[in-house]
Amino acid sequence: MAVGDDGKRTHLRDFEYLKLYQFEKPKLASERKNNKENLELAENILAVRKADYAQGNMVLKIILRQRDLS
């Protein structure tokens, strides 16, 4: 966490867009299968990202801001 200019804490978060889409109300078996496969794929990607983070392969981003005192 970093502290913003207004004194409030800001969270350093990254967002990874997977471009996996689901059908809102699947009617066909193929649509339900597609939804299930996409959900499993997204969960597997999340598990890999968590494992990488736990093993230290991914480095936390630390942003240090220096204010100009001029």
PyMOL commands that place a pseudoatom at each C-alpha (Angstrom):
pseudoatom trace, name=CA, resn=MET, resi=1, chain=A, elem=C, hetatm=0, pos=[0.000, 0.000, 0.000]
pseudoatom trace, name=CA, resn=ALA, resi=2, chain=A, elem=C, hetatm=0, pos=[1.075, 3.505, -0.702]
pseudoatom trace, name=CA, resn=VAL, resi=3, chain=A, elem=C, hetatm=0, pos=[-0.149, 6.794, 0.622]
pseudoatom trace, name=CA, resn=GLY, resi=4, chain=A, elem=C, hetatm=0, pos=[-1.603, 9.226, -1.881]
pseudoatom trace, name=CA, resn=ASP, resi=5, chain=A, elem=C, hetatm=0, pos=[-1.231, 12.996, -1.962]
pseudoatom trace, name=CA, resn=ASP, resi=6, chain=A, elem=C, hetatm=0, pos=[-4.418, 13.418, 0.051]
pseudoatom trace, name=CA, resn=GLY, resi=7, chain=A, elem=C, hetatm=0, pos=[-3.134, 11.166, 2.849]
pseudoatom trace, name=CA, resn=LYS, resi=8, chain=A, elem=C, hetatm=0, pos=[-5.371, 8.210, 1.991]
pseudoatom trace, name=CA, resn=ARG, resi=9, chain=A, elem=C, hetatm=0, pos=[-4.027, 4.715, 1.456]
pseudoatom trace, name=CA, resn=THR, resi=10, chain=A, elem=C, hetatm=0, pos=[-4.052, 3.456, -2.113]
pseudoatom trace, name=CA, resn=HIS, resi=11, chain=A, elem=C, hetatm=0, pos=[-3.730, -0.187, -3.048]
pseudoatom trace, name=CA, resn=LEU, resi=12, chain=A, elem=C, hetatm=0, pos=[-1.328, -1.328, -5.728]
pseudoatom trace, name=CA, resn=ARG, resi=13, chain=A, elem=C, hetatm=0, pos=[-3.327, -3.800, -7.785]
pseudoatom trace, name=CA, resn=ASP, resi=14, chain=A, elem=C, hetatm=0, pos=[-2.858, -5.227, -11.228]
pseudoatom trace, name=CA, resn=PHE, resi=15, chain=A, elem=C, hetatm=0, pos=[-5.651, -6.481, -13.433]
pseudoatom trace, name=CA, resn=GLU, resi=16, chain=A, elem=C, hetatm=0, pos=[-5.160, -9.136, -16.044]
pseudoatom trace, name=CA, resn=TYR, resi=17, chain=A, elem=C, hetatm=0, pos=[-7.894, -9.372, -18.648]
pseudoatom trace, name=CA, resn=LEU, resi=18, chain=A, elem=C, hetatm=0, pos=[-8.229, -12.969, -19.814]
pseudoatom trace, name=CA, resn=LYS, resi=19, chain=A, elem=C, hetatm=0, pos=[-10.703, -12.367, -22.670]
pseudoatom trace, name=CA, resn=LEU, resi=20, chain=A, elem=C, hetatm=0, pos=[-12.777, -15.353, -21.603]
pseudoatom trace, name=CA, resn=TYR, resi=21, chain=A, elem=C, hetatm=0, pos=[-16.478, -14.865, -22.098]
pseudoatom trace, name=CA, resn=GLN, resi=22, chain=A, elem=C, hetatm=0, pos=[-19.449, -16.762, -20.721]
pseudoatom trace, name=CA, resn=PHE, resi=23, chain=A, elem=C, hetatm=0, pos=[-23.008, -17.078, -21.901]
pseudoatom trace, name=CA, resn=GLU, resi=24, chain=A, elem=C, hetatm=0, pos=[-25.396, -15.358, -19.485]
pseudoatom trace, name=CA, resn=LYS, resi=25, chain=A, elem=C, hetatm=0, pos=[-28.173, -17.918, -19.783]
pseudoatom trace, name=CA, resn=PRO, resi=26, chain=A, elem=C, hetatm=0, pos=[-26.814, -20.952, -21.613]
pseudoatom trace, name=CA, resn=LYS, resi=27, chain=A, elem=C, hetatm=0, pos=[-29.543, -22.906, -23.368]
pseudoatom trace, name=CA, resn=LEU, resi=28, chain=A, elem=C, hetatm=0, pos=[-27.521, -25.466, -25.272]
pseudoatom trace, name=CA, resn=ALA, resi=29, chain=A, elem=C, hetatm=0, pos=[-25.243, -28.131, -23.877]
pseudoatom trace, name=CA, resn=SER, resi=30, chain=A, elem=C, hetatm=0, pos=[-22.347, -26.712, -25.879]
pseudoatom trace, name=CA, resn=GLU, resi=31, chain=A, elem=C, hetatm=0, pos=[-22.863, -23.280, -24.259]
pseudoatom trace, name=CA, resn=ARG, resi=32, chain=A, elem=C, hetatm=0, pos=[-22.908, -24.822, -20.771]
pseudoatom trace, name=CA, resn=LYS, resi=33, chain=A, elem=C, hetatm=0, pos=[-19.770, -26.803, -21.612]
pseudoatom trace, name=CA, resn=ASN, resi=34, chain=A, elem=C, hetatm=0, pos=[-18.070, -23.640, -22.877]
pseudoatom trace, name=CA, resn=ASN, resi=35, chain=A, elem=C, hetatm=0, pos=[-18.971, -21.795, -19.655]
pseudoatom trace, name=CA, resn=LYS, resi=36, chain=A, elem=C, hetatm=0, pos=[-17.625, -24.644, -17.537]
pseudoatom trace, name=CA, resn=GLU, resi=37, chain=A, elem=C, hetatm=0, pos=[-14.358, -24.858, -19.501]
pseudoatom trace, name=CA, resn=ASN, resi=38, chain=A, elem=C, hetatm=0, pos=[-13.812, -21.091, -19.355]
pseudoatom trace, name=CA, resn=LEU, resi=39, chain=A, elem=C, hetatm=0, pos=[-14.417, -21.047, -15.601]
pseudoatom trace, name=CA, resn=GLU, resi=40, chain=A, elem=C, hetatm=0, pos=[-11.986, -23.933, -15.055]
pseudoatom trace, name=CA, resn=LEU, resi=41, chain=A, elem=C, hetatm=0, pos=[-9.374, -22.225, -17.220]
pseudoatom trace, name=CA, resn=ALA, resi=42, chain=A, elem=C, hetatm=0, pos=[-9.721, -18.965, -15.287]
pseudoatom trace, name=CA, resn=GLU, resi=43, chain=A, elem=C, hetatm=0, pos=[-9.439, -20.809, -11.961]
pseudoatom trace, name=CA, resn=ASN, resi=44, chain=A, elem=C, hetatm=0, pos=[-6.321, -22.644, -13.189]
pseudoatom trace, name=CA, resn=ILE, resi=45, chain=A, elem=C, hetatm=0, pos=[-4.722, -19.374, -14.278]
pseudoatom trace, name=CA, resn=LEU, resi=46, chain=A, elem=C, hetatm=0, pos=[-5.498, -17.891, -10.858]
pseudoatom trace, name=CA, resn=ALA, resi=47, chain=A, elem=C, hetatm=0, pos=[-3.953, -20.920, -9.127]
pseudoatom trace, name=CA, resn=VAL, resi=48, chain=A, elem=C, hetatm=0, pos=[-0.778, -20.556, -11.208]
pseudoatom trace, name=CA, resn=ARG, resi=49, chain=A, elem=C, hetatm=0, pos=[-0.558, -16.825, -10.411]
pseudoatom trace, name=CA, resn=LYS, resi=50, chain=A, elem=C, hetatm=0, pos=[-1.020, -17.517, -6.684]
pseudoatom trace, name=CA, resn=ALA, resi=51, chain=A, elem=C, hetatm=0, pos=[1.653, -20.235, -6.756]
pseudoatom trace, name=CA, resn=ASP, resi=52, chain=A, elem=C, hetatm=0, pos=[4.091, -17.937, -8.571]
pseudoatom trace, name=CA, resn=TYR, resi=53, chain=A, elem=C, hetatm=0, pos=[3.466, -15.218, -6.009]
pseudoatom trace, name=CA, resn=ALA, resi=54, chain=A, elem=C, hetatm=0, pos=[3.887, -17.621, -3.078]
pseudoatom trace, name=CA, resn=GLN, resi=55, chain=A, elem=C, hetatm=0, pos=[7.182, -18.929, -4.476]
pseudoatom trace, name=CA, resn=GLY, resi=56, chain=A, elem=C, hetatm=0, pos=[8.500, -15.424, -4.932]
pseudoatom trace, name=CA, resn=ASN, resi=57, chain=A, elem=C, hetatm=0, pos=[8.607, -15.500, -8.715]
pseudoatom trace, name=CA, resn=MET, resi=58, chain=A, elem=C, hetatm=0, pos=[6.460, -12.406, -8.927]
pseudoatom trace, name=CA, resn=VAL, resi=59, chain=A, elem=C, hetatm=0, pos=[7.771, -9.297, -7.258]
pseudoatom trace, name=CA, resn=LEU, resi=60, chain=A, elem=C, hetatm=0, pos=[5.503, -6.889, -5.454]
pseudoatom trace, name=CA, resn=LYS, resi=61, chain=A, elem=C, hetatm=0, pos=[5.476, -3.496, -7.063]
pseudoatom trace, name=CA, resn=ILE, resi=62, chain=A, elem=C, hetatm=0, pos=[6.603, -0.804, -4.709]
pseudoatom trace, name=CA, resn=ILE, resi=63, chain=A, elem=C, hetatm=0, pos=[6.095, 2.692, -5.941]
pseudoatom trace, name=CA, resn=LEU, resi=64, chain=A, elem=C, hetatm=0, pos=[7.903, 5.399, -4.102]
pseudoatom trace, name=CA, resn=ARG, resi=65, chain=A, elem=C, hetatm=0, pos=[6.754, 8.895, -4.859]
pseudoatom trace, name=CA, resn=GLN, resi=66, chain=A, elem=C, hetatm=0, pos=[8.928, 11.816, -4.000]
pseudoatom trace, name=CA, resn=ARG, resi=67, chain=A, elem=C, hetatm=0, pos=[7.287, 15.136, -3.522]
pseudoatom trace, name=CA, resn=ASP, resi=68, chain=A, elem=C, hetatm=0, pos=[8.884, 18.253, -4.868]
pseudoatom trace, name=CA, resn=LEU, resi=69, chain=A, elem=C, hetatm=0, pos=[9.497, 20.605, -1.998]
pseudoatom trace, name=CA, resn=SER, resi=70, chain=A, elem=C, hetatm=0, pos=[10.310, 23.535, -4.232]
for i in range(1, 70): cmd.bond("trace and resi %d" % i, "trace and resi %d" % (i + 1))
show_as sticks, trace
zoom trace
